[in-house]
Each structure stands twice: as C-alpha cells, then as structure tokens.
C-alpha cells in the first residue's frame, strides 16, 4: 500500500486546514480514508487511461490534489471525492494532449503529409467494389432493389419504406431479407436464381 504523499514522494506542503484540524489530523485522515481506496483508484485509472506507464504519476497527482483540497476542508464522501478528482485530472490531461500548437499546425504542409486522402490503390479497390455493388443491385428484382436502396442506402425505416412503396411493412421486411440474401450471393460468387425472389 502506498504511503501518504510526504517527503519521500514529492513533498506536499500541508498548511493548517480550516475547521480546527491540525496537519496531523489531515495526514491521519489521508491514511485512514484515502489510502485504502488505492485499489479502486488504480482500477479506475487503468480502465480510463491508455498509457499504463503514467498510472503511478497519475495516482500521485490525484493524491496531491486530494491533500490540497483537504487542507481547506476535508470532504464528507472520500471515495466520491477521490474518483471525481481522478476523473477531472484525466479530463484535463486529455484536453492538454489534444491541443496542437499553432506552429505545428502551420508546418503540416511543409512535412508533405497527405492528411485524409486515400492512396491510389484504395481508390481503385473502392471503385471496383462500388461497380460490383451497382451491378449486383441491377440484377435484383425491381421491388427488392427499391426496398434495399431505400433501407440500406438511404437509411429509411421499414415504416417509411412501406409508405413510400405503398406496401405493408411485413412485405418490406421480406423484400429486404430476399434482397440482402441475393446481394450477398451475387457479391460472393454464388449465382442465385434471381427470378425466384421477385
């Protein structure tokens, strides 16, 4: 179990807290209330921080913040206070990591890095997949094709498709099932009897 943050872990300057508590009282509170929460704190930090090598430093920073707050007033609910302090610390660290200095943003062009453009090979593959999908869609029976396009490409609900096509929702469901099965077969090399699903 860790020791309270004192001289051996980077000195925490304890002033006399309000409400008549002495420094010894705050240290006793820390040992009695905070240190037993270390397994919970470490589990929280491990679960919420990707760089595991920083966990010890994060724990110490939480301890420092808790001690500094306790100098003014000892919290009533220690566990909630410790975990809230940890959460706020992680939020602050995450915000700091996401901030990009304006100088580095200005130099991106100088680095010659293409940001969001896929490579030529990915463009060719995507175009080929789109061509294959278009050909497969064209082979579907007209009502299945319409249901699949409305549902899977335009993102309409079954109810909206039924209203647009003027058919029952159950019929839409059947068209979607048959259409998706046909597309799967067509795209993966099986040649189904397309007429049997009209």
ROSE-4610 file (N, C-alpha, C; in Angstrom, 1 decimal, always signed):
// ROSE-4610
residu = [X/X/X/X/X/X/X/X/X/X/X/X/X/X/X/X/X/X/X/X/X/X/X/X/X/X/X/X/X/X/X/X/X/X/X/X/X/X/X/X/X/X/X/X/X/X/X/X/X/X/X/X/X/X/X/X/X/X/X/X/X/X/X/X/X/X/X/X/X/X/X/X/X/X/X/X/X/X/X/X/X/X/X/X/X/X/X/X/X/X/X/X/X/X/X/X/X/X/X/X/X/X/X/X/X/X/X/X/X/X/X/X/X/X/X/X/X/X/X/X/X/X/X/X/X/X/X/X/X/X/X/X/X/X/X/X/X/X/X/X/X/X/X/X/X/X/X/X/X/X/X/X/X/X/X/X/X/X/X/X/X/X/X/X/X/X/X/X/X/X/X/X/X/X/X/X/X/X/X/X/X/X/X/X/X/X/X/X/X/X/X/X/X/X/X/X/X/X/X/X/X/X/X/X/X/X/X/X/X/X/X/X/X/X/X/X/X/X/X/X/X/X/X/X/X/X/X/X/X/X/X/X/X/X/X/X/X/X/X/X/X/X/X/X/X/X/X/X/X/X/X/X/X/X/X/X/X/X/X/X/X/X/X/X/X/X/X/X/X/X/X/X/X/X/X/X/X/X/X/X/X/X/X/X/X/X/X/X/X/X/X/X/X/X/X/X/X/X/X/X/X/X/X/X/X/X/X/X/X/X/X/X/X/X/X/X/X/X/X/X/X/X/X/X/X/X/X/X/X/X/X/X/X/X/X/X/X/X/X/X/X/X/X/X/X/X/X/X/X/X/X/X/X/X/X/X/X/X/X/X/X/X/X/X/X/X/X/X/X/X/X/X/X/X/X/X/X/X/X/X/X/X/X/X/X/X/X/X/X/X/X/X/X/X/X/X/X/X/X/X/X/X/X/X/X/X/X/X/X/X/X/X/X/X/X/X/X/X/X/X/X/X/X/X/X/X/X/X/X/X/X/X/X/X/X/X/X/X/X/X/X/X/X/X/X/X/X/X/X/X/X/X/X/X/X/X/X/X/X/X/X/X/X/X/X/X/X/X/X/X/X/X/X/X/X/X/X/X/X/X/X/X/X/X/X/X/X/X/X/X/X/X/X/X/X/X/X/X/X/X/X/X/X/X/X/X/X/X/X/X/X/X/X/X/X/X/X/X/X/X/X/X/X/X/X/X/X/X/X/X/X/X/X/X/X/X/X/X/X/X/X/X/X/X/X/X/X/X/X/X/X/X/X/X/X/X/X/X/X/X/X/X/X/X/X/X/X/X/X/X/X/X/X/X/X/X/X/X/X/X/X/X/X/X/X/X/X/X/X/X/X/X/X/X]
num = [1/1/1/2/2/2/3/3/3/4/4/4/5/5/5/6/6/6/7/7/7/8/8/8/9/9/9/10/10/10/11/11/11/12/12/12/13/13/13/14/14/14/15/15/15/16/16/16/17/17/17/18/18/18/19/19/19/20/20/20/21/21/21/22/22/22/23/23/23/24/24/24/25/25/25/26/26/26/27/27/27/28/28/28/29/29/29/30/30/30/31/31/31/32/32/32/33/33/33/34/34/34/35/35/35/36/36/36/37/37/37/38/38/38/39/39/39/40/40/40/41/41/41/42/42/42/43/43/43/44/44/44/45/45/45/46/46/46/47/47/47/48/48/48/49/49/49/50/50/50/51/51/51/52/52/52/53/53/53/54/54/54/55/55/55/56/56/56/57/57/57/58/58/58/59/59/59/60/60/60/61/61/61/62/62/62/63/63/63/64/64/64/65/65/65/66/66/66/67/67/67/68/68/68/69/69/69/70/70/70/71/71/71/72/72/72/73/73/73/74/74/74/75/75/75/76/76/76/77/77/77/78/78/78/79/79/79/80/80/80/81/81/81/82/82/82/83/83/83/84/84/84/85/85/85/86/86/86/87/87/87/88/88/88/89/89/89/90/90/90/91/91/91/92/92/92/93/93/93/94/94/94/95/95/95/96/96/96/97/97/97/98/98/98/99/99/99/100/100/100/101/101/101/102/102/102/103/103/103/104/104/104/105/105/105/106/106/106/107/107/107/108/108/108/109/109/109/110/110/110/111/111/111/112/112/112/113/113/113/114/114/114/115/115/115/116/116/116/117/117/117/118/118/118/119/119/119/120/120/120/121/121/121/122/122/122/123/123/123/124/124/124/125/125/125/126/126/126/127/127/127/128/128/128/129/129/129/130/130/130/131/131/131/132/132/132/133/133/133/134/134/134/135/135/135/136/136/136/137/137/137/138/138/138/139/139/139/140/140/140/141/141/141/142/142/142/143/143/143/144/144/144/145/145/145/146/146/146/147/147/147/148/148/148/149/149/149/150/150/150/151/151/151/152/152/152/153/153/153/154/154/154/155/155/155/156/156/156/157/157/157/158/158/158/159/159/159/160/160/160/161/161/161/162/162/162/163/163/163/164/164/164/165/165/165/166/166/166/167/167/167/168/168/168/169/169/169/170/170/170/171/171/171/172/172/172/173/173/173/174/174/174/175/175/175/176/176/176/177/177/177/178/178/178/179/179/179/180/180/180/181/181/181/182/182/182/183/183/183/184/184/184/185/185/185/186/186/186/187/187/187/188/188/188/189/189/189/190/190/190/191/191/191/192/192/192/193/193/193/194/194/194/195/195/195/196/196/196/197/197/197/198/198/198]
x = [+0.8/+0.0/+0.9/+0.4/+1.2/+1.2/+2.2/+2.3/+1.7/+1.3/+0.8/+1.8/+1.4/+2.4/+3.1/+4.3/+5.1/+6.4/+7.5/+8.8/+9.3/+9.0/+9.6/+8.9/+7.8/+7.1/+6.9/+7.7/+7.5/+6.7/+7.3/+6.7/+5.4/+4.4/+3.1/+3.1/+3.0/+3.1/+1.8/+1.6/+0.4/+0.3/-0.7/-1.0/-2.1/-2.3/-3.3/-4.7/-5.5/-6.8/-7.7/-8.8/-9.9/-10.6/-11.5/-12.4/-11.5/-10.4/-9.7/-8.9/-8.7/-8.0/-6.5/-5.7/-4.2/-3.7/-2.5/-1.8/-1.8/-1.6/-1.6/-3.0/-4.0/-5.4/-5.6/-5.2/-5.3/-4.5/-3.3/-2.5/-3.1/-3.7/-4.4/-5.6/-6.3/-7.5/-7.1/-6.0/-5.5/-5.1/-4.4/-4.0/-5.3/-6.2/-7.4/-8.4/-8.6/-9.7/-9.3/-8.2/-7.8/-7.0/-5.9/-5.1/-5.8/-6.8/-7.5/-8.2/-8.4/-9.1/-8.2/-6.9/-5.9/-6.2/-6.7/-7.0/-8.2/-9.1/-10.3/-9.8/-8.9/-8.4/-7.5/-6.7/-5.8/-6.6/-7.7/-8.6/-9.2/-9.7/-10.3/-9.3/-8.1/-7.1/-6.7/-6.5/-6.2/-7.3/-8.5/-9.6/-9.8/-9.4/-9.7/-8.5/-7.3/-6.1/-5.3/-5.0/-4.3/-2.9/-2.1/-0.7/-0.5/-0.3/-0.1/+1.1/+2.1/+3.4/+3.2/+2.1/+1.8/+0.9/+0.5/-0.5/+0.0/+1.2/+1.8/+1.8/+2.2/+2.3/+0.9/-0.1/-1.5/-2.0/-1.7/-2.1/-1.6/-0.3/+0.4/-0.3/-0.6/-1.2/-2.6/-3.3/-4.6/-4.4/-3.4/-3.2/-2.8/-2.0/-1.6/-2.9/-3.7/-4.9/-5.9/-6.0/-6.9/-6.3/-5.0/-4.4/-4.6/-4.4/-4.5/-6.0/-6.9/-8.3/-8.6/-8.1/-8.4/-7.8/-6.8/-6.2/-7.2/-8.1/-9.2/-10.4/-10.8/-11.9/-11.9/-12.0/-12.0/-13.4/-13.4/-14.7/-15.4/-16.8/-17.6/-17.5/-17.6/-17.6/-16.3/-15.4/-14.0/-13.9/-14.6/-14.5/-14.9/-16.1/-16.6/-15.7/-15.1/-14.2/-12.9/-12.4/-11.1/-11.4/-12.5/-12.8/-13.1/-13.8/-14.1/-12.8/-11.9/-10.6/-9.8/-9.9/-9.2/-9.8/-11.1/-11.8/-11.4/-11.5/-11.1/-9.7/-8.8/-7.4/-7.3/-7.9/-7.9/-8.5/-9.5/-10.1/-9.2/-8.5/-7.6/-6.4/-5.9/-4.8/-5.1/-6.3/-6.8/-6.9/-7.5/-7.6/-6.2/-5.3/-3.9/-3.3/-3.5/-2.9/-3.5/-4.8/-5.4/-5.1/-4.6/-4.2/-3.0/-3.1/-2.0/-1.5/-0.2/+0.3/+0.1/-0.2/-0.5/+0.7/+1.9/+3.1/+3.2/+2.9/+2.9/+1.8/+0.7/-0.4/+0.0/+0.7/+1.1/+2.2/+2.9/+4.0/+3.6/+2.3/+1.8/+2.1/+1.8/+2.1/+3.6/+4.4/+5.9/+6.3/+5.6/+6.0/+5.7/+4.8/+4.4/+3.5/+2.8/+1.9/+0.6/+0.0/-1.3/-2.2/-3.1/-3.9/-5.0/-6.1/-7.3/-7.5/-6.5/-6.6/-6.2/-7.0/-6.6/-5.6/-4.8/-3.8/-4.5/-3.8/-4.4/-4.9/-4.2/-4.7/-6.1/-6.2/-7.5/-8.6/-8.3/-9.3/-9.8/-8.8/-9.1/-10.0/-9.6/-10.4/-11.8/-11.9/-13.2/-14.1/-13.5/-14.3/-14.7/-13.9/-14.2/-15.3/-15.3/-16.3/-17.7/-17.6/-18.8/-19.4/-18.5/-19.0/-19.7/-19.1/-19.7/-21.0/-21.1/-22.3/-23.4/-23.1/-24.1/-24.6/-23.7/-24.1/-25.0/-24.6/-25.4/-26.8/-26.9/-28.2/-29.0/-28.4/-29.1/-29.7/-29.2/-29.7/-30.8/-31.1/-32.2/-33.5/-34.6/-35.9/-36.2/-37.0/-37.2/-37.7/-38.7/-39.2/-38.2/-37.4/-36.3/-35.3/-34.9/-33.9/-34.4/-35.6/-36.1/-36.1/-36.5/-36.5/-35.1/-34.2/-32.8/-32.2/-32.4/-31.8/-32.4/-33.7/-34.4/-33.9/-33.8/-33.5/-32.0/-31.2/-29.7/-28.9/-29.3/-28.5/-29.0/-30.4/-31.0/-31.3/-31.3/-31.4/-32.9/-33.9/-35.2/-35.6/-36.6/-37.1/-38.1/-38.5/-39.4/-40.7/-41.2/-42.5/-42.3/-41.2/-41.1/-41.0/-40.3/-40.2/-41.6/-42.4/-43.7/-44.6/-44.5/-45.3/-44.9/-43.6/-43.1/-43.4/-43.3/-43.6/-45.1/-45.9/-47.3/-47.6/-46.8/-46.9/-46.9/-47.2/-47.2/-45.8/-45.6/-44.3/-43.7/-44.6/-44.1/-43.6/-44.2/-43.7/-42.4/-42.2/-40.9/-39.9/-40.2/-39.2/-38.8/-39.8/-39.5/-38.6/-38.9/-38.1/-36.7/-36.5/-35.2/-34.4/-35.1/-34.4/-34.0/-34.9/-34.6/-33.5/-33.7/-32.7/-31.3/-31.2/-29.9/-29.2/-30.1/-29.5/-29.0/-29.8/-29.4/-28.1/-28.0/-26.8/-25.6/-25.8/-24.7/-24.2/-25.2/-24.8/-24.1/-24.6/-24.1/-22.7/-22.5/-21.2/-20.1/-20.5/-19.6/-19.5/-19.9/-19.6/-20.7/-21.7/-22.8/-23.7/-24.2/-25.2/-26.6/-27.4/-28.7/-29.7/-30.8/-31.8/-32.6/-32.2/-32.8/-34.3/-34.8/-36.3/-37.1/-36.5/-37.2/-37.5/-36.9/-37.1/-37.9/-38.5/-39.3/-40.6]
y = [-1.2/+0.0/+1.2/+2.3/+3.5/+4.3/+5.1/+6.0/+7.3/+8.1/+9.4/+10.2/+11.1/+11.9/+12.9/+12.5/+13.4/+13.5/+13.7/+13.9/+12.9/+11.6/+10.6/+10.5/+11.1/+11.1/+12.5/+13.4/+14.7/+15.5/+16.3/+16.9/+17.6/+17.4/+18.1/+19.1/+20.3/+21.4/+21.5/+20.9/+21.0/+22.2/+23.0/+24.1/+23.7/+24.5/+24.1/+24.3/+23.2/+23.3/+24.1/+24.5/+25.2/+24.2/+24.7/+23.9/+23.2/+23.8/+23.4/+22.1/+21.6/+20.3/+20.7/+19.9/+20.0/+19.3/+19.6/+18.9/+17.4/+17.0/+15.6/+15.0/+15.7/+15.2/+15.0/+15.9/+15.7/+14.5/+14.4/+13.2/+11.9/+11.9/+10.7/+10.4/+11.5/+11.3/+10.6/+11.1/+10.6/+9.1/+8.8/+7.4/+6.5/+7.0/+6.2/+6.1/+7.2/+7.3/+7.2/+7.7/+7.8/+6.6/+6.3/+5.2/+3.8/+3.5/+2.2/+2.2/+3.4/+3.4/+3.2/+3.1/+2.9/+1.9/+0.6/-0.3/+0.1/+0.8/+1.3/+2.4/+3.3/+4.4/+3.9/+2.9/+2.3/+1.6/+0.9/+0.2/+1.3/+2.4/+3.4/+4.0/+4.3/+4.9/+3.9/+2.6/+1.7/+1.6/+1.6/+1.5/+2.7/+3.9/+5.1/+5.8/+5.2/+5.9/+4.9/+5.2/+4.3/+4.1/+5.1/+4.9/+4.4/+3.1/+2.5/+2.9/+3.4/+3.8/+5.1/+5.8/+7.0/+6.8/+5.6/+5.4/+5.8/+5.5/+5.9/+7.4/+8.1/+9.6/+10.1/+9.5/+10.0/+9.8/+8.6/+8.4/+9.4/+9.7/+10.7/+12.1/+12.4/+13.7/+13.8/+12.7/+12.6/+12.9/+12.2/+12.3/+13.8/+14.4/+15.8/+16.7/+16.5/+17.3/+17.1/+15.8/+15.5/+16.1/+16.1/+16.7/+18.2/+18.8/+20.2/+20.7/+19.9/+20.2/+20.0/+18.9/+18.6/+19.6/+20.4/+21.4/+22.5/+22.7/+23.7/+23.1/+22.0/+21.3/+19.8/+19.0/+17.5/+17.1/+16.4/+16.1/+15.0/+15.1/+14.1/+12.8/+12.7/+11.4/+11.2/+10.6/+10.5/+9.7/+8.6/+7.8/+8.6/+9.2/+10.0/+11.2/+11.8/+12.9/+12.5/+11.3/+10.8/+10.5/+9.8/+9.4/+10.6/+11.5/+12.8/+13.5/+13.6/+14.2/+13.5/+12.2/+11.4/+11.7/+11.7/+12.0/+13.3/+14.3/+15.7/+15.8/+15.1/+15.0/+14.4/+13.3/+12.7/+13.6/+14.2/+15.2/+16.3/+16.8/+17.9/+17.4/+16.2/+15.7/+15.4/+14.9/+14.6/+15.9/+16.9/+18.2/+18.8/+18.7/+19.2/+18.4/+17.1/+16.3/+16.6/+17.0/+17.2/+18.6/+19.5/+20.8/+20.7/+21.3/+21.3/+22.7/+22.9/+24.3/+24.8/+26.1/+26.6/+26.5/+26.6/+26.5/+25.1/+24.0/+22.7/+22.5/+23.1/+23.1/+23.8/+24.9/+25.6/+24.9/+24.0/+23.3/+21.9/+21.6/+20.3/+20.2/+21.3/+21.3/+21.1/+21.7/+21.6/+20.1/+19.3/+18.0/+17.1/+17.5/+16.7/+15.6/+15.7/+14.6/+14.8/+13.8/+13.9/+13.4/+14.3/+14.0/+13.0/+13.4/+12.5/+11.9/+11.9/+11.3/+9.9/+9.0/+7.6/+7.4/+6.3/+6.0/+5.6/+5.6/+5.3/+3.8/+2.9/+1.5/+1.4/+2.2/+2.2/+2.8/+3.8/+4.4/+3.4/+2.7/+1.7/+0.5/+0.1/-1.0/-0.5/+0.7/+1.2/+1.4/+1.8/+2.0/+0.6/-0.4/-1.7/-2.3/-2.1/-2.6/-1.9/-0.6/+0.1/-0.3/-0.6/-1.1/-2.5/-3.4/-4.7/-4.6/-3.7/-3.5/-3.0/-2.0/-1.5/-2.5/-3.4/-4.5/-5.4/-5.8/-6.7/-6.1/-4.8/-4.2/-4.2/-4.0/-4.0/-5.4/-6.4/-7.8/-8.2/-7.4/-7.7/-7.4/-8.1/-7.8/-6.3/-5.6/-4.2/-3.9/-4.6/-4.3/-4.5/-5.6/-5.9/-4.8/-4.4/-3.4/-2.1/-1.7/-0.5/-0.5/-1.6/-1.8/-1.7/-2.4/-2.4/-1.0/-0.3/+1.0/+2.0/+1.9/+2.8/+2.5/+1.2/+0.8/+0.9/+0.3/+0.2/+1.3/+2.0/+3.1/+4.5/+4.7/+5.9/+5.9/+4.8/+4.7/+4.9/+4.6/+4.7/+3.6/+3.8/+2.7/+1.9/+0.7/-0.2/+0.6/+1.3/+2.0/+3.1/+3.8/+4.8/+4.2/+3.0/+2.3/+1.8/+1.3/+0.8/+1.9/+3.1/+4.2/+4.7/+4.7/+5.2/+4.2/+2.9/+1.9/+1.5/+1.9/+1.6/+0.2/-0.5/-1.9/-2.0/-3.2/-3.5/-3.6/-3.3/-3.4/-4.8/-5.8/-7.2/-7.5/-7.0/-7.2/-6.5/-5.3/-4.6/-5.5/-6.1/-7.0/-8.1/-8.7/-9.9/-9.4/-8.2/-7.7/-7.5/-6.9/-6.6/-7.9/-8.9/-10.2/-10.8/-10.9/-11.5/-10.7/-9.4/-8.6/-8.7/-8.7/-8.8/-10.2/-11.2/-12.6/-12.6/-12.1/-12.1/-11.3/-10.1/-9.3/-10.1/-10.7/-11.5/-12.5/-13.3/-14.4/-13.8/-12.7/-12.1/-11.6/-10.9/-10.3/-11.4/-12.5/-13.5/-14.7/-14.5/-15.5/-16.5/-16.7/-17.6/-16.9/-17.6/-17.1/-17.6/-16.9/-17.4/-17.2/-17.9/-17.7/-16.5/-15.3/-14.0/-14.0/-14.7/-14.7/-15.3/-16.2/-16.8/-15.9/-14.8/-13.8/-12.6/-12.6/-11.4/-11.2]
z = [+0.0/+0.0/+0.0/-0.7/-0.8/+0.4/+0.6/+1.8/+1.4/+2.4/+2.1/+1.4/+0.5/-0.2/+0.7/+1.2/+2.0/+1.4/+2.2/+1.7/+0.7/+0.9/+0.1/-1.3/-1.5/-2.8/-3.4/-3.1/-3.6/-2.6/-1.8/-0.7/-1.0/-0.2/-0.2/+0.9/+0.6/+1.6/+2.3/+3.5/+4.3/+5.1/+4.9/+5.8/+6.8/+7.8/+8.7/+8.1/+8.0/+7.4/+8.3/+7.7/+8.4/+9.3/+10.1/+11.0/+12.1/+12.4/+13.6/+13.5/+12.2/+12.1/+12.0/+12.6/+12.5/+11.3/+11.0/+9.9/+10.2/+11.4/+11.8/+11.6/+11.8/+11.6/+10.1/+9.3/+7.8/+7.3/+7.8/+7.5/+7.9/+9.1/+9.7/+8.8/+8.4/+7.5/+6.2/+5.7/+4.4/+4.5/+5.5/+5.7/+6.0/+6.8/+7.2/+6.0/+5.3/+4.3/+2.9/+2.5/+1.1/+0.7/+1.4/+1.0/+0.8/+1.7/+1.4/+0.1/-0.5/-1.8/-3.0/-2.7/-3.8/-4.8/-4.5/-5.5/-6.4/-5.8/-6.6/-7.6/-7.0/-7.8/-8.9/-8.7/-9.7/-10.8/-10.4/-11.3/-12.2/-11.6/-12.4/-13.4/-12.9/-13.8/-14.9/-14.6/-15.6/-16.7/-16.3/-17.2/-18.1/-17.6/-18.3/-18.9/-18.8/-19.3/-20.1/-21.4/-22.3/-22.0/-21.5/-21.3/-19.9/-19.8/-18.5/-17.7/-18.5/-17.8/-17.0/-17.2/-16.5/-15.3/-15.0/-13.9/-12.5/-12.2/-10.9/-10.8/-11.8/-11.8/-11.6/-12.3/-12.2/-10.8/-10.2/-8.8/-7.9/-8.0/-7.1/-7.3/-8.6/-8.8/-8.2/-8.2/-7.5/-6.0/-5.5/-4.0/-3.7/-4.5/-4.2/-4.3/-5.3/-5.4/-4.2/-3.8/-2.7/-1.4/-1.2/+0.0/+0.0/-1.1/-1.2/-0.9/-1.4/-1.1/+0.4/+0.9/+2.3/+3.3/+2.8/+3.6/+3.9/+3.0/+3.1/+3.9/+3.4/+4.0/+3.6/+4.6/+4.4/+3.8/+2.7/+2.1/+3.0/+2.9/+3.6/+3.0/+1.7/+1.0/+0.2/+0.9/+0.4/-0.9/-1.0/-2.2/-3.4/-3.3/-4.4/-4.8/-3.8/-4.0/-4.7/-4.3/-4.9/-6.4/-6.6/-8.0/-8.9/-8.3/-9.1/-9.4/-8.4/-8.6/-9.7/-9.7/-10.8/-12.1/-12.2/-13.5/-14.0/-13.1/-13.6/-14.1/-13.4/-13.8/-15.2/-15.4/-16.7/-17.8/-17.5/-18.5/-18.8/-17.8/-18.1/-18.9/-18.6/-19.3/-20.8/-21.0/-22.3/-23.2/-22.5/-23.2/-23.6/-22.7/-23.0/-24.1/-24.2/-25.2/-26.6/-26.6/-27.9/-28.4/-27.6/-28.1/-29.0/-30.2/-31.1/-31.2/-30.9/-31.1/-32.5/-32.6/-33.9/-34.9/-34.3/-35.1/-35.8/-35.1/-35.7/-36.7/-36.5/-37.5/-38.8/-38.6/-39.8/-40.6/-40.0/-40.7/-41.3/-41.2/-41.7/-43.2/-44.0/-45.4/-45.7/-44.9/-45.1/-44.9/-44.1/-43.9/-45.1/-46.0/-47.2/-46.8/-45.7/-45.3/-45.9/-46.6/-47.2/-46.1/-45.7/-44.5/-44.7/-45.4/-45.4/-46.8/-47.6/-49.0/-49.0/-49.4/-49.5/-50.7/-50.5/-51.6/-52.9/-54.0/-55.3/-55.3/-54.6/-54.5/-53.8/-52.8/-52.0/-52.9/-53.7/-54.6/-55.6/-56.2/-57.2/-56.6/-55.4/-54.8/-54.5/-53.9/-53.6/-54.8/-55.9/-57.2/-57.7/-57.6/-58.1/-57.2/-55.9/-55.0/-55.3/-55.6/-55.9/-57.2/-58.2/-59.5/-59.3/-58.5/-58.3/-57.6/-56.6/-55.9/-56.8/-57.7/-58.6/-59.6/-60.1/-61.0/-60.2/-59.0/-58.2/-57.9/-57.6/-57.3/-58.6/-59.8/-61.0/-61.3/-60.8/-61.0/-60.1/-59.1/-58.2/-58.8/-58.4/-58.9/-58.5/-59.3/-59.0/-57.6/-57.1/-55.7/-54.6/-54.8/-53.8/-53.9/-55.1/-55.3/-54.6/-54.9/-54.3/-52.8/-52.2/-50.7/-50.2/-50.8/-50.3/-50.4/-51.6/-51.7/-50.7/-50.5/-49.5/-48.1/-47.8/-46.4/-46.1/-47.0/-46.6/-47.1/-48.2/-48.7/-48.2/-48.3/-47.9/-46.4/-45.7/-44.3/-43.8/-44.6/-44.2/-43.3/-42.4/-41.6/-42.4/-41.9/-42.6/-42.9/-41.8/-42.0/-43.1/-43.2/-44.2/-45.6/-45.7/-47.0/-47.4/-46.4/-46.7/-47.2/-46.6/-47.1/-48.5/-48.7/-50.0/-51.1/-50.8/-51.8/-51.9/-50.9/-50.9/-50.6/-49.7/-49.4/-47.9/-47.4/-45.9/-45.4/-44.1/-43.5/-43.6/-43.4/-43.5/-44.9/-45.9/-47.3/-47.5/-46.9/-46.9/-46.3/-45.1/-44.4/-45.3/-46.0/-46.9/-48.1/-48.7/-49.8/-49.3/-48.1/-47.6/-47.3/-46.7/-46.5/-47.8/-48.8/-50.0/-50.8/-50.8/-51.5/-50.9/-49.6/-49.0/-49.2/-49.2/-49.5/-50.9/-51.8/-53.2/-53.4/-52.8/-52.9/-52.4/-51.2/-50.6/-51.6/-52.2/-53.1/-54.3/-54.9/-56.1/-55.8/-54.7/-54.4/-54.0/-53.5/-53.0/-54.0/-55.2/-56.2/-56.5/-55.6/-55.9/-56.9/-57.9/-58.8/-58.6/-57.7/-57.4/-58.6/-58.5/-59.5/-59.0/-59.6/-59.3/-59.4/-60.4/-60.6/-59.5/-58.7/-57.7/-56.5/-56.4/-55.3/-55.7/-56.8/-57.3/-56.5]
